[in-house]
Amino acid sequence: MTLDEFDRLFDVFEASAFHLETHQHYAVSEEDERLRAFRQGLPRPERSVRTTPWLRRIAVSTATEGKRWCRVHLIEHPLTEYLRYQLVGYIESQAAGEEIRLADRRTHSDLADLGPDSWLFDAGTANAFGVVLHFDRNGHLIRIEQTDNVRELERQRETALARSLSLAEFLAPHRDV
C-alpha cells in the first residue's frame, strides 16, 4: 500500500480510527525540527489545528462528523527520549480531539504479544478494516499492508484499551516530563 492510499483511509472510515503503537522510537523526518528543539530545550515550532493538516483532520472529523480517534502507545521504562518528546505531541493531538492512552508493558504481561503497529478503522462494525505498519530497527516505516485479520486487531485493541491509562492519568505522577 502506498502512502497516498494509506492517507485516503482516513477520509473513508465512518466511525472510529484506532492506532496501536508499540515502538519506543519512530524516525519521522517531519518531526526532525521539533525533536531538535526538544533536545535543546528550545520552544518547539507550533503544532496545532491551525498549523498542522493532520490535527485539523482530527478536529474537523470529531467535531463535525462525530468520528472517534484513539491511540494506545505501549510503553517501556525508562521512557526513551523520543517518548518523552512524544508526550508533548500527544497533548497537542488530544487538544485536537484524539483520545490518547498509554499502557505500561512492565505491569501488564498480556501486552507482550500485541503488535505490530496497526490502525483499525470502524471496529465492531461490518465495515471494519485495518492496516499493519512495519518499521525497521531504527524506526523508519518500511511497509504498510492491509490486513484481513480484523478480528485480531480488535482483540489487540480491547486488550490495549483495558490495560491503558488516559494521558492525564499517566502524566499526573510525571509532572517533570
CNS distance restraints for C-alpha pairs under 8 A (distance, minus, plus):
assign (resid   1 and name CA) (resid   5 and name CA) 6.12 0.50 0.50
assign (resid   1 and name CA) (resid   6 and name CA) 6.57 0.50 0.50
assign (resid   1 and name CA) (resid 143 and name CA) 7.48 0.50 0.50
assign (resid   1 and name CA) (resid 144 and name CA) 5.50 0.50 0.50
assign (resid   1 and name CA) (resid 145 and name CA) 5.61 0.50 0.50
assign (resid   1 and name CA) (resid 146 and name CA) 7.24 0.50 0.50
assign (resid   2 and name CA) (resid   6 and name CA) 6.19 0.50 0.50
assign (resid   2 and name CA) (resid 144 and name CA) 7.27 0.50 0.50
assign (resid   3 and name CA) (resid   7 and name CA) 6.01 0.50 0.50
assign (resid   3 and name CA) (resid 144 and name CA) 7.92 0.50 0.50
assign (resid   4 and name CA) (resid   8 and name CA) 6.29 0.50 0.50
assign (resid   5 and name CA) (resid   9 and name CA) 6.83 0.50 0.50
assign (resid   6 and name CA) (resid  10 and name CA) 7.59 0.50 0.50
assign (resid   6 and name CA) (resid 144 and name CA) 7.63 0.50 0.50
assign (resid   7 and name CA) (resid  11 and name CA) 7.60 0.50 0.50
assign (resid   8 and name CA) (resid  12 and name CA) 6.71 0.50 0.50
assign (resid   9 and name CA) (resid  13 and name CA) 6.34 0.50 0.50
assign (resid  10 and name CA) (resid  17 and name CA) 7.89 0.50 0.50
assign (resid  13 and name CA) (resid  17 and name CA) 7.35 0.50 0.50
assign (resid  13 and name CA) (resid 121 and name CA) 6.05 0.50 0.50
assign (resid  13 and name CA) (resid 122 and name CA) 6.39 0.50 0.50
assign (resid  14 and name CA) (resid  67 and name CA) 6.95 0.50 0.50
assign (resid  14 and name CA) (resid 121 and name CA) 7.99 0.50 0.50
assign (resid  14 and name CA) (resid 122 and name CA) 6.36 0.50 0.50
assign (resid  15 and name CA) (resid  66 and name CA) 7.24 0.50 0.50
assign (resid  15 and name CA) (resid  67 and name CA) 4.75 0.50 0.50
assign (resid  15 and name CA) (resid  68 and name CA) 6.20 0.50 0.50
assign (resid  15 and name CA) (resid 121 and name CA) 7.63 0.50 0.50
assign (resid  15 and name CA) (resid 122 and name CA) 5.37 0.50 0.50
assign (resid  16 and name CA) (resid  67 and name CA) 5.56 0.50 0.50
assign (resid  16 and name CA) (resid  68 and name CA) 4.60 0.50 0.50
assign (resid  16 and name CA) (resid  69 and name CA) 5.82 0.50 0.50
assign (resid  16 and name CA) (resid  70 and name CA) 7.87 0.50 0.50
assign (resid  16 and name CA) (resid 121 and name CA) 5.54 0.50 0.50
assign (resid  16 and name CA) (resid 122 and name CA) 4.74 0.50 0.50
assign (resid  16 and name CA) (resid 123 and name CA) 6.79 0.50 0.50
assign (resid  17 and name CA) (resid  67 and name CA) 7.94 0.50 0.50
assign (resid  17 and name CA) (resid  68 and name CA) 6.33 0.50 0.50
assign (resid  17 and name CA) (resid  69 and name CA) 4.93 0.50 0.50
assign (resid  17 and name CA) (resid  70 and name CA) 6.34 0.50 0.50
assign (resid  17 and name CA) (resid 119 and name CA) 6.78 0.50 0.50
assign (resid  17 and name CA) (resid 120 and name CA) 5.83 0.50 0.50
assign (resid  17 and name CA) (resid 121 and name CA) 4.53 0.50 0.50
assign (resid  17 and name CA) (resid 122 and name CA) 6.38 0.50 0.50
assign (resid  17 and name CA) (resid 123 and name CA) 7.87 0.50 0.50
assign (resid  18 and name CA) (resid  69 and name CA) 6.05 0.50 0.50
assign (resid  18 and name CA) (resid  70 and name CA) 4.88 0.50 0.50
assign (resid  18 and name CA) (resid  71 and name CA) 5.45 0.50 0.50
assign (resid  18 and name CA) (resid 119 and name CA) 5.49 0.50 0.50
assign (resid  18 and name CA) (resid 120 and name CA) 5.06 0.50 0.50
assign (resid  18 and name CA) (resid 121 and name CA) 6.29 0.50 0.50
assign (resid  18 and name CA) (resid 157 and name CA) 7.55 0.50 0.50
assign (resid  19 and name CA) (resid  70 and name CA) 6.35 0.50 0.50
assign (resid  19 and name CA) (resid  71 and name CA) 4.43 0.50 0.50
assign (resid  19 and name CA) (resid  72 and name CA) 6.46 0.50 0.50
assign (resid  19 and name CA) (resid 117 and name CA) 7.45 0.50 0.50
assign (resid  19 and name CA) (resid 118 and name CA) 5.80 0.50 0.50
assign (resid  19 and name CA) (resid 119 and name CA) 4.52 0.50 0.50
assign (resid  19 and name CA) (resid 120 and name CA) 6.52 0.50 0.50
assign (resid  20 and name CA) (resid  71 and name CA) 5.78 0.50 0.50
assign (resid  20 and name CA) (resid  72 and name CA) 5.25 0.50 0.50
assign (resid  20 and name CA) (resid  73 and name CA) 6.07 0.50 0.50
assign (resid  20 and name CA) (resid  74 and name CA) 7.74 0.50 0.50
assign (resid  20 and name CA) (resid 115 and name CA) 7.44 0.50 0.50
assign (resid  20 and name CA) (resid 117 and name CA) 5.29 0.50 0.50
assign (resid  20 and name CA) (resid 118 and name CA) 5.31 0.50 0.50
assign (resid  20 and name CA) (resid 119 and name CA) 6.44 0.50 0.50
assign (resid  20 and name CA) (resid 157 and name CA) 7.24 0.50 0.50
assign (resid  20 and name CA) (resid 160 and name CA) 7.91 0.50 0.50
assign (resid  21 and name CA) (resid  71 and name CA) 7.34 0.50 0.50
assign (resid  21 and name CA) (resid  72 and name CA) 6.22 0.50 0.50
assign (resid  21 and name CA) (resid  73 and name CA) 4.52 0.50 0.50
assign (resid  21 and name CA) (resid  74 and name CA) 6.13 0.50 0.50
assign (resid  21 and name CA) (resid 115 and name CA) 7.80 0.50 0.50
assign (resid  21 and name CA) (resid 116 and name CA) 7.83 0.50 0.50
assign (resid  21 and name CA) (resid 117 and name CA) 5.01 0.50 0.50
assign (resid  21 and name CA) (resid 118 and name CA) 7.09 0.50 0.50
assign (resid  22 and name CA) (resid  73 and name CA) 5.97 0.50 0.50
assign (resid  22 and name CA) (resid  74 and name CA) 5.04 0.50 0.50
assign (resid  22 and name CA) (resid  75 and name CA) 7.18 0.50 0.50
assign (resid  22 and name CA) (resid 114 and name CA) 7.78 0.50 0.50
assign (resid  22 and name CA) (resid 115 and name CA) 6.35 0.50 0.50
assign (resid  22 and name CA) (resid 116 and name CA) 6.70 0.50 0.50
assign (resid  22 and name CA) (resid 117 and name CA) 5.75 0.50 0.50
assign (resid  23 and name CA) (resid  74 and name CA) 7.42 0.50 0.50
assign (resid  23 and name CA) (resid  75 and name CA) 7.75 0.50 0.50
assign (resid  23 and name CA) (resid 117 and name CA) 7.81 0.50 0.50
assign (resid  23 and name CA) (resid 139 and name CA) 7.54 0.50 0.50
assign (resid  24 and name CA) (resid  75 and name CA) 6.65 0.50 0.50
assign (resid  24 and name CA) (resid  76 and name CA) 7.29 0.50 0.50
assign (resid  24 and name CA) (resid  79 and name CA) 7.76 0.50 0.50
assign (resid  24 and name CA) (resid  80 and name CA) 6.39 0.50 0.50
assign (resid  24 and name CA) (resid  82 and name CA) 7.06 0.50 0.50
assign (resid  24 and name CA) (resid  83 and name CA) 6.35 0.50 0.50
assign (resid  25 and name CA) (resid  80 and name CA) 7.24 0.50 0.50
assign (resid  25 and name CA) (resid  82 and name CA) 5.54 0.50 0.50
assign (resid  25 and name CA) (resid  83 and name CA) 6.82 0.50 0.50
assign (resid  25 and name CA) (resid 138 and name CA) 7.62 0.50 0.50
assign (resid  25 and name CA) (resid 139 and name CA) 5.84 0.50 0.50
assign (resid  26 and name CA) (resid  82 and name CA) 7.52 0.50 0.50
assign (resid  26 and name CA) (resid 138 and name CA) 7.19 0.50 0.50
assign (resid  26 and name CA) (resid 139 and name CA) 4.13 0.50 0.50
assign (resid  26 and name CA) (resid 140 and name CA) 6.35 0.50 0.50
assign (resid  27 and name CA) (resid 138 and name CA) 6.75 0.50 0.50
assign (resid  27 and name CA) (resid 139 and name CA) 4.79 0.50 0.50
assign (resid  27 and name CA) (resid 140 and name CA) 5.05 0.50 0.50
assign (resid  27 and name CA) (resid 141 and name CA) 7.80 0.50 0.50
assign (resid  28 and name CA) (resid  32 and name CA) 7.04 0.50 0.50
assign (resid  28 and name CA) (resid 139 and name CA) 7.95 0.50 0.50
assign (resid  28 and name CA) (resid 140 and name CA) 6.94 0.50 0.50
assign (resid  31 and name CA) (resid  35 and name CA) 5.90 0.50 0.50
assign (resid  32 and name CA) (resid  36 and name CA) 6.03 0.50 0.50
assign (resid  33 and name CA) (resid  37 and name CA) 6.30 0.50 0.50
assign (resid  33 and name CA) (resid  44 and name CA) 7.96 0.50 0.50
assign (resid  33 and name CA) (resid  45 and name CA) 7.72 0.50 0.50
assign (resid  34 and name CA) (resid  38 and name CA) 6.18 0.50 0.50
assign (resid  34 and name CA) (resid  44 and name CA) 5.31 0.50 0.50
assign (resid  34 and name CA) (resid  45 and name CA) 6.14 0.50 0.50
assign (resid  35 and name CA) (resid  39 and name CA) 6.18 0.50 0.50
assign (resid  35 and name CA) (resid  82 and name CA) 7.90 0.50 0.50
assign (resid  35 and name CA) (resid  85 and name CA) 6.84 0.50 0.50
assign (resid  36 and name CA) (resid  40 and name CA) 6.29 0.50 0.50
assign (resid  37 and name CA) (resid  41 and name CA) 6.00 0.50 0.50
assign (resid  37 and name CA) (resid  42 and name CA) 4.81 0.50 0.50
assign (resid  37 and name CA) (resid  43 and name CA) 6.26 0.50 0.50
assign (resid  37 and name CA) (resid  44 and name CA) 5.45 0.50 0.50
assign (resid  38 and name CA) (resid  42 and name CA) 6.07 0.50 0.50
assign (resid  38 and name CA) (resid  43 and name CA) 7.35 0.50 0.50
assign (resid  38 and name CA) (resid  44 and name CA) 6.54 0.50 0.50
assign (resid  38 and name CA) (resid  85 and name CA) 6.55 0.50 0.50
assign (resid  46 and name CA) (resid  51 and name CA) 6.93 0.50 0.50
assign (resid  47 and name CA) (resid  51 and name CA) 5.84 0.50 0.50
assign (resid  47 and name CA) (resid  52 and name CA) 5.92 0.50 0.50
assign (resid  47 and name CA) (resid  92 and name CA) 6.95 0.50 0.50
assign (resid  48 and name CA) (resid  52 and name CA) 5.67 0.50 0.50
assign (resid  48 and name CA) (resid  55 and name CA) 6.42 0.50 0.50
assign (resid  48 and name CA) (resid  56 and name CA) 7.70 0.50 0.50
assign (resid  48 and name CA) (resid  92 and name CA) 6.55 0.50 0.50
assign (resid  48 and name CA) (resid  96 and name CA) 7.58 0.50 0.50
assign (resid  49 and name CA) (resid  53 and name CA) 6.96 0.50 0.50
assign (resid  49 and name CA) (resid  54 and name CA) 7.85 0.50 0.50
assign (resid  49 and name CA) (resid  55 and name CA) 4.98 0.50 0.50
assign (resid  49 and name CA) (resid  56 and name CA) 4.46 0.50 0.50
assign (resid  49 and name CA) (resid  59 and name CA) 7.06 0.50 0.50
assign (resid  49 and name CA) (resid  96 and name CA) 6.50 0.50 0.50
assign (resid  50 and name CA) (resid  56 and name CA) 6.95 0.50 0.50
assign (resid  52 and name CA) (resid  56 and name CA) 6.24 0.50 0.50
assign (resid  53 and name CA) (resid  57 and name CA) 6.04 0.50 0.50
assign (resid  54 and name CA) (resid  58 and name CA) 6.48 0.50 0.50
assign (resid  55 and name CA) (resid  59 and name CA) 6.13 0.50 0.50
assign (resid  55 and name CA) (resid  93 and name CA) 6.41 0.50 0.50
assign (resid  55 and name CA) (resid  96 and name CA) 5.78 0.50 0.50
assign (resid  56 and name CA) (resid  60 and name CA) 5.99 0.50 0.50
assign (resid  56 and name CA) (resid  96 and name CA) 7.17 0.50 0.50
assign (resid  57 and name CA) (resid  61 and name CA) 6.06 0.50 0.50
assign (resid  58 and name CA) (resid  62 and name CA) 6.06 0.50 0.50
assign (resid  58 and name CA) (resid  69 and name CA) 7.22 0.50 0.50
assign (resid  58 and name CA) (resid  96 and name CA) 6.15 0.50 0.50
assign (resid  58 and name CA) (resid  97 and name CA) 6.25 0.50 0.50
assign (resid  58 and name CA) (resid  98 and name CA) 6.78 0.50 0.50
assign (resid  59 and name CA) (resid  63 and name CA) 5.92 0.50 0.50
assign (resid  59 and name CA) (resid  96 and name CA) 4.82 0.50 0.50
assign (resid  59 and name CA) (resid  97 and name CA) 5.53 0.50 0.50
assign (resid  60 and name CA) (resid  64 and name CA) 5.66 0.50 0.50
assign (resid  60 and name CA) (resid  65 and name CA) 7.28 0.50 0.50
assign (resid  61 and name CA) (resid  65 and name CA) 4.92 0.50 0.50
assign (resid  61 and name CA) (resid  66 and name CA) 6.36 0.50 0.50
assign (resid  61 and name CA) (resid  67 and name CA) 5.57 0.50 0.50
assign (resid  62 and name CA) (resid  66 and name CA) 4.70 0.50 0.50
assign (resid  62 and name CA) (resid  67 and name CA) 4.65 0.50 0.50
assign (resid  62 and name CA) (resid  68 and name CA) 6.03 0.50 0.50
assign (resid  62 and name CA) (resid  69 and name CA) 7.60 0.50 0.50
assign (resid  62 and name CA) (resid  97 and name CA) 6.30 0.50 0.50
assign (resid  63 and name CA) (resid  67 and name CA) 7.77 0.50 0.50
assign (resid  63 and name CA) (resid  97 and name CA) 7.95 0.50 0.50
assign (resid  68 and name CA) (resid  98 and name CA) 7.22 0.50 0.50
assign (resid  68 and name CA) (resid  99 and name CA) 7.97 0.50 0.50
assign (resid  69 and name CA) (resid  97 and name CA) 7.20 0.50 0.50
assign (resid  69 and name CA) (resid  98 and name CA) 4.83 0.50 0.50
assign (resid  69 and name CA) (resid  99 and name CA) 6.08 0.50 0.50
assign (resid  70 and name CA) (resid  98 and name CA) 5.51 0.50 0.50
assign (resid  70 and name CA) (resid  99 and name CA) 4.48 0.50 0.50
assign (resid  70 and name CA) (resid 100 and name CA) 5.91 0.50 0.50
assign (resid  70 and name CA) (resid 101 and name CA) 7.67 0.50 0.50
assign (resid  71 and name CA) (resid  98 and name CA) 7.63 0.50 0.50
assign (resid  71 and name CA) (resid  99 and name CA) 6.42 0.50 0.50
assign (resid  71 and name CA) (resid 100 and name CA) 5.29 0.50 0.50
assign (resid  71 and name CA) (resid 101 and name CA) 6.08 0.50 0.50
assign (resid  72 and name CA) (resid 100 and name CA) 6.29 0.50 0.50
assign (resid  72 and name CA) (resid 101 and name CA) 4.66 0.50 0.50
assign (resid  72 and name CA) (resid 102 and name CA) 5.24 0.50 0.50
assign (resid  72 and name CA) (resid 103 and name CA) 6.75 0.50 0.50
assign (resid  72 and name CA) (resid 160 and name CA) 6.47 0.50 0.50
assign (resid  72 and name CA) (resid 161 and name CA) 6.89 0.50 0.50
assign (resid  72 and name CA) (resid 164 and name CA) 7.07 0.50 0.50
assign (resid  73 and name CA) (resid 101 and name CA) 6.50 0.50 0.50
assign (resid  73 and name CA) (resid 102 and name CA) 4.89 0.50 0.50
assign (resid  73 and name CA) (resid 103 and name CA) 6.21 0.50 0.50
assign (resid  74 and name CA) (resid 102 and name CA) 5.96 0.50 0.50
assign (resid  74 and name CA) (resid 103 and name CA) 4.82 0.50 0.50
assign (resid  74 and name CA) (resid 104 and name CA) 5.94 0.50 0.50
assign (resid  74 and name CA) (resid 105 and name CA) 6.28 0.50 0.50
assign (resid  74 and name CA) (resid 111 and name CA) 7.67 0.50 0.50
assign (resid  74 and name CA) (resid 160 and name CA) 7.83 0.50 0.50
assign (resid  75 and name CA) (resid  79 and name CA) 7.29 0.50 0.50
assign (resid  75 and name CA) (resid 102 and name CA) 6.71 0.50 0.50
assign (resid  75 and name CA) (resid 103 and name CA) 5.99 0.50 0.50
assign (resid  75 and name CA) (resid 104 and name CA) 5.06 0.50 0.50
assign (resid  75 and name CA) (resid 105 and name CA) 6.03 0.50 0.50
assign (resid  76 and name CA) (resid 104 and name CA) 6.06 0.50 0.50
assign (resid  76 and name CA) (resid 105 and name CA) 5.87 0.50 0.50
assign (resid  76 and name CA) (resid 106 and name CA) 6.69 0.50 0.50
assign (resid  77 and name CA) (resid 106 and name CA) 7.71 0.50 0.50
assign (resid  79 and name CA) (resid  83 and name CA) 5.90 0.50 0.50
assign (resid  79 and name CA) (resid  84 and name CA) 6.40 0.50 0.50
assign (resid  80 and name CA) (resid  84 and name CA) 6.36 0.50 0.50
assign (resid  81 and name CA) (resid  85 and name CA) 6.21 0.50 0.50
assign (resid  82 and name CA) (resid  86 and name CA) 5.96 0.50 0.50
assign (resid  83 and name CA) (resid  87 and name CA) 6.15 0.50 0.50
assign (resid  84 and name CA) (resid  88 and name CA) 7.33 0.50 0.50
assign (resid  84 and name CA) (resid 177 and name CA) 6.39 0.50 0.50
assign (resid  85 and name CA) (resid  89 and name CA) 7.00 0.50 0.50
assign (resid  86 and name CA) (resid  90 and name CA) 6.11 0.50 0.50
assign (resid  87 and name CA) (resid  91 and name CA) 6.53 0.50 0.50
assign (resid  88 and name CA) (resid  92 and name CA) 6.74 0.50 0.50
assign (resid  89 and name CA) (resid  93 and name CA) 6.25 0.50 0.50
assign (resid  90 and name CA) (resid  94 and name CA) 5.96 0.50 0.50
assign (resid  90 and name CA) (resid 100 and name CA) 6.64 0.50 0.50
assign (resid  90 and name CA) (resid 167 and name CA) 7.84 0.50 0.50
assign (resid  91 and name CA) (resid  95 and name CA) 6.23 0.50 0.50
assign (resid  91 and name CA) (resid 167 and name CA) 7.84 0.50 0.50
assign (resid  92 and name CA) (resid  96 and name CA) 6.60 0.50 0.50
assign (resid  93 and name CA) (resid  97 and name CA) 6.68 0.50 0.50
assign (resid  93 and name CA) (resid  98 and name CA) 5.68 0.50 0.50
assign (resid  93 and name CA) (resid 100 and name CA) 7.85 0.50 0.50
assign (resid  94 and name CA) (resid  98 and name CA) 4.60 0.50 0.50
assign (resid  94 and name CA) (resid  99 and name CA) 5.76 0.50 0.50
assign (resid  94 and name CA) (resid 100 and name CA) 6.29 0.50 0.50
assign (resid  99 and name CA) (resid 166 and name CA) 7.74 0.50 0.50
assign (resid 100 and name CA) (resid 166 and name CA) 6.12 0.50 0.50
assign (resid 100 and name CA) (resid 167 and name CA) 5.56 0.50 0.50
assign (resid 101 and name CA) (resid 161 and name CA) 7.62 0.50 0.50
assign (resid 101 and name CA) (resid 164 and name CA) 5.80 0.50 0.50
assign (resid 101 and name CA) (resid 165 and name CA) 5.33 0.50 0.50
assign (resid 101 and name CA) (resid 166 and name CA) 4.40 0.50 0.50
assign (resid 101 and name CA) (resid 167 and name CA) 5.25 0.50 0.50
assign (resid 102 and name CA) (resid 164 and name CA) 5.09 0.50 0.50
assign (resid 102 and name CA) (resid 165 and name CA) 5.37 0.50 0.50
assign (resid 102 and name CA) (resid 166 and name CA) 6.49 0.50 0.50
assign (resid 102 and name CA) (resid 167 and name CA) 6.60 0.50 0.50
assign (resid 102 and name CA) (resid 170 and name CA) 7.01 0.50 0.50
assign (resid 103 and name CA) (resid 160 and name CA) 6.72 0.50 0.50
assign (resid 103 and name CA) (resid 161 and name CA) 7.99 0.50 0.50
assign (resid 103 and name CA) (resid 163 and name CA) 5.77 0.50 0.50
assign (resid 103 and name CA) (resid 164 and name CA) 4.10 0.50 0.50
assign (resid 103 and name CA) (resid 165 and name CA) 6.26 0.50 0.50
assign (resid 104 and name CA) (resid 108 and name CA) 6.59 0.50 0.50
assign (resid 104 and name CA) (resid 163 and name CA) 7.83 0.50 0.50
assign (resid 104 and name CA) (resid 164 and name CA) 7.25 0.50 0.50
assign (resid 105 and name CA) (resid 109 and name CA) 6.37 0.50 0.50
assign (resid 105 and name CA) (resid 111 and name CA) 5.81 0.50 0.50
assign (resid 105 and name CA) (resid 112 and name CA) 6.68 0.50 0.50
assign (resid 108 and name CA) (resid 112 and name CA) 7.93 0.50 0.50
assign (resid 108 and name CA) (resid 163 and name CA) 6.94 0.50 0.50
assign (resid 110 and name CA) (resid 114 and name CA) 7.89 0.50 0.50
assign (resid 110 and name CA) (resid 159 and name CA) 7.82 0.50 0.50
assign (resid 111 and name CA) (resid 159 and name CA) 7.34 0.50 0.50
assign (resid 111 and name CA) (resid 160 and name CA) 6.98 0.50 0.50
assign (resid 114 and name CA) (resid 156 and name CA) 6.03 0.50 0.50
assign (resid 115 and name CA) (resid 156 and name CA) 7.68 0.50 0.50
assign (resid 116 and name CA) (resid 132 and name CA) 6.69 0.50 0.50
assign (resid 116 and name CA) (resid 133 and name CA) 6.77 0.50 0.50
assign (resid 116 and name CA) (resid 134 and name CA) 6.98 0.50 0.50
assign (resid 117 and name CA) (resid 132 and name CA) 5.99 0.50 0.50
assign (resid 117 and name CA) (resid 133 and name CA) 5.28 0.50 0.50
assign (resid 117 and name CA) (resid 134 and name CA) 7.03 0.50 0.50
assign (resid 118 and name CA) (resid 130 and name CA) 7.13 0.50 0.50
assign (resid 118 and name CA) (resid 131 and name CA) 5.59 0.50 0.50
assign (resid 118 and name CA) (resid 132 and name CA) 4.33 0.50 0.50
assign (resid 118 and name CA) (resid 133 and name CA) 5.52 0.50 0.50
assign (resid 118 and name CA) (resid 153 and name CA) 7.61 0.50 0.50
assign (resid 119 and name CA) (resid 130 and name CA) 5.52 0.50 0.50
assign (resid 119 and name CA) (resid 131 and name CA) 5.35 0.50 0.50
assign (resid 119 and name CA) (resid 132 and name CA) 6.57 0.50 0.50
assign (resid 119 and name CA) (resid 133 and name CA) 7.98 0.50 0.50
assign (resid 120 and name CA) (resid 128 and name CA) 7.30 0.50 0.50
assign (resid 120 and name CA) (resid 129 and name CA) 6.05 0.50 0.50
assign (resid 120 and name CA) (resid 130 and name CA) 4.36 0.50 0.50
assign (resid 120 and name CA) (resid 131 and name CA) 6.67 0.50 0.50
assign (resid 120 and name CA) (resid 150 and name CA) 7.47 0.50 0.50
assign (resid 120 and name CA) (resid 153 and name CA) 6.51 0.50 0.50
assign (resid 120 and name CA) (resid 154 and name CA) 7.38 0.50 0.50
assign (resid 121 and name CA) (resid 128 and name CA) 5.59 0.50 0.50
assign (resid 121 and name CA) (resid 129 and name CA) 5.36 0.50 0.50
assign (resid 121 and name CA) (resid 130 and name CA) 5.84 0.50 0.50
assign (resid 122 and name CA) (resid 127 and name CA) 6.51 0.50 0.50
assign (resid 122 and name CA) (resid 128 and name CA) 4.64 0.50 0.50
assign (resid 122 and name CA) (resid 129 and name CA) 6.85 0.50 0.50
assign (resid 123 and name CA) (resid 128 and name CA) 5.18 0.50 0.50
assign (resid 123 and name CA) (resid 129 and name CA) 7.55 0.50 0.50
assign (resid 123 and name CA) (resid 154 and name CA) 6.48 0.50 0.50
assign (resid 124 and name CA) (resid 128 and name CA) 6.62 0.50 0.50
assign (resid 124 and name CA) (resid 154 and name CA) 7.61 0.50 0.50
assign (resid 128 and name CA) (resid 150 and name CA) 6.88 0.50 0.50
assign (resid 129 and name CA) (resid 146 and name CA) 7.92 0.50 0.50
assign (resid 129 and name CA) (resid 147 and name CA) 7.43 0.50 0.50
assign (resid 129 and name CA) (resid 148 and name CA) 7.40 0.50 0.50
assign (resid 129 and name CA) (resid 150 and name CA) 6.03 0.50 0.50
assign (resid 130 and name CA) (resid 146 and name CA) 5.96 0.50 0.50
assign (resid 130 and name CA) (resid 147 and name CA) 5.71 0.50 0.50
assign (resid 130 and name CA) (resid 148 and name CA) 7.43 0.50 0.50
assign (resid 130 and name CA) (resid 149 and name CA) 7.86 0.50 0.50
assign (resid 130 and name CA) (resid 150 and name CA) 6.11 0.50 0.50
assign (resid 130 and name CA) (resid 153 and name CA) 7.35 0.50 0.50
assign (resid 131 and name CA) (resid 144 and name CA) 6.68 0.50 0.50
assign (resid 131 and name CA) (resid 145 and name CA) 5.45 0.50 0.50
assign (resid 131 and name CA) (resid 146 and name CA) 4.23 0.50 0.50
assign (resid 131 and name CA) (resid 147 and name CA) 5.43 0.50 0.50
assign (resid 132 and name CA) (resid 144 and name CA) 5.84 0.50 0.50
assign (resid 132 and name CA) (resid 145 and name CA) 5.42 0.50 0.50
assign (resid 132 and name CA) (resid 146 and name CA) 6.32 0.50 0.50
assign (resid 132 and name CA) (resid 147 and name CA) 6.67 0.50 0.50
assign (resid 133 and name CA) (resid 141 and name CA) 7.09 0.50 0.50
assign (resid 133 and name CA) (resid 142 and name CA) 7.88 0.50 0.50
assign (resid 133 and name CA) (resid 143 and name CA) 6.08 0.50 0.50
assign (resid 133 and name CA) (resid 144 and name CA) 4.76 0.50 0.50
assign (resid 133 and name CA) (resid 145 and name CA) 6.71 0.50 0.50
assign (resid 134 and name CA) (resid 141 and name CA) 5.96 0.50 0.50
assign (resid 134 and name CA) (resid 142 and name CA) 5.72 0.50 0.50
assign (resid 134 and name CA) (resid 143 and name CA) 5.11 0.50 0.50
assign (resid 134 and name CA) (resid 144 and name CA) 6.27 0.50 0.50
assign (resid 135 and name CA) (resid 139 and name CA) 5.48 0.50 0.50
assign (resid 135 and name CA) (resid 140 and name CA) 5.25 0.50 0.50
assign (resid 135 and name CA) (resid 141 and name CA) 4.39 0.50 0.50
assign (resid 135 and name CA) (resid 142 and name CA) 5.29 0.50 0.50
assign (resid 135 and name CA) (resid 143 and name CA) 7.07 0.50 0.50
assign (resid 136 and name CA) (resid 140 and name CA) 5.45 0.50 0.50
assign (resid 136 and name CA) (resid 141 and name CA) 6.60 0.50 0.50
assign (resid 136 and name CA) (resid 142 and name CA) 6.45 0.50 0.50
assign (resid 149 and name CA) (resid 153 and name CA) 6.75 0.50 0.50
assign (resid 150 and name CA) (resid 154 and name CA) 6.12 0.50 0.50
assign (resid 151 and name CA) (resid 155 and name CA) 6.23 0.50 0.50
assign (resid 152 and name CA) (resid 156 and name CA) 6.20 0.50 0.50
assign (resid 153 and name CA) (resid 157 and name CA) 6.06 0.50 0.50
assign (resid 154 and name CA) (resid 158 and name CA) 6.22 0.50 0.50
assign (resid 155 and name CA) (resid 159 and name CA) 6.27 0.50 0.50
assign (resid 156 and name CA) (resid 160 and name CA) 6.03 0.50 0.50
assign (resid 157 and name CA) (resid 161 and name CA) 6.02 0.50 0.50
assign (resid 158 and name CA) (resid 162 and name CA) 6.04 0.50 0.50
assign (resid 159 and name CA) (resid 163 and name CA) 6.30 0.50 0.50
assign (resid 160 and name CA) (resid 164 and name CA) 6.03 0.50 0.50
assign (resid 165 and name CA) (resid 169 and name CA) 5.76 0.50 0.50
assign (resid 165 and name CA) (resid 170 and name CA) 5.88 0.50 0.50
assign (resid 166 and name CA) (resid 170 and name CA) 6.19 0.50 0.50
assign (resid 167 and name CA) (resid 171 and name CA) 6.07 0.50 0.50
assign (resid 168 and name CA) (resid 172 and name CA) 6.01 0.50 0.50
assign (resid 169 and name CA) (resid 173 and name CA) 7.92 0.50 0.50
assign (resid 170 and name CA) (resid 174 and name CA) 7.28 0.50 0.50
assign (resid 171 and name CA) (resid 175 and name CA) 6.26 0.50 0.50
assign (resid 171 and name CA) (resid 177 and name CA) 7.83 0.50 0.50
